[in-house]
Amino acid sequence: MKLPNQIEGLRFRLVLKPGFALGPGKADLLEAIAATGSLAAAGARLAMSQKRVWGLVREMNTAFRDPLVETEKGGTGGGGSARLTAMGRLVLDRYRAMEAETNAAIAAGVAELRGLMREEG
């Protein structure tokens, strides 16, 4: 998901502790869960397998002091629900703010470097 002021090609990834990084894929997954209320729908929106979705949610829930995502099993027909916790919303909002701040901080330098490149054709 590209933000309005996001620089094409920049992938903002934070290694928060050995073995755990928070990057655009996990942030996009958190946003998709918030938007759809479902792990299955979030995975479908991002073309991500259910195994991958569950693995990332488990990884994020384990890495932080409090879980980022809560799930509820559905009734007899299945189809459970999922939502971001207050911690999940805080982590997502902070990540997106840092991503925007990073893009703003380097925009002039990126424009300068692009101006030094050869023209296509």
N, C-alpha and C positions, 0 to 999 in steps of 0.2 A: 504494500500500500504506500504510494508516494505522497508525501506531504506537500503542501503548496510551495514551500521554499526549499524543498529538499534538492540537493545537488545530485544529478544523475551520476551513478557510479559509486557514490559514497555509501558504504555499509557500516553503520555505527554499531559496534559490538563491544560490550563491556565484559571483561573477564573479572568477575567479582570475587572469585576465590578459585583456587586450583580445582580444575575439573568442572567448573560451572561458569557459563557465559550467558549473558542476556543480550540478545540481538534482535534483528528485524523479524525473524521467523517466529520467535516466541512472543514478541510484542504483537505481531499480526494475529497470532493465535488467540491471545488474550482479548484483543479487539473483536475478533470474530465470535468468541464465546459470549462476550458482552452483548453483541448485536443480535445473535441468534438464540441465546439461551439454551444451547445444545452443543455437546461435543461432536455429535455426528454431523450436524448442520455446519458447524465451524470447520470441521475437517473437509466436508464437501466444498465449502466456499473457497478453501485454500488448496484444493486438490491434494489433501493429505490423508493418508490411511488412518483408520481408527487406531491401529497399533501405534502409529507415530504420535497421534494426538494424545492418547492415554500416556504414552511414555514421556512426552514433554510436560504434560500436566503433572504427572507424578514427580518428575525431576524438579519442576519449579516449586511445587508444594513442599518438597523435602528440603530444598535449598534455603528457603526463607523461614524466619522465625514462626510465622503463621502461614497457613495455606493461602494461596492466591485464588484458587478455584474451589468451589463447593459443588458437589453433584448430589442429585437425588434420583433414586431408581424410579422408573415409571410403574404404572399399575400392571395388571396382568398382560396387557398388550405391549409392555416395554415402553421405550421412548422416554427415557429419563430426561431430567433437565440439569442445566449447569449455569452457574453464575459466578461473577467475580466477587470476591470478598472485599471488605474495605481495604485490606492489605493489597489485594490484587489490583484494585483501582489506583491505589497510591503508587505502587510499583510501575504500572503502565503509564500513568500520568507523568511520573518523574522521568521515566525513560524517554517518553516522547518530548518532554521539555528539554532534556539534555541533547537529544538528537537535533532539535530545532536550534538550540544554542550553538551546537557544533557547526551546523550548516551555515548559520549566520556569521560565525567567527572566521570561517575559511572561504566564504563566497568570493571576496575580492581576490584572494590568491589563486583560486580556481579559475576565475575569469582571466586573470593575467596569464596563467599558464596556457589556457585555451587560445588566447590571442597570439601566443608564440608558436602555435602549431601550423603545419602546412595546410593549405586549402585542399579540399577533396577535389578530385577530378583530374 
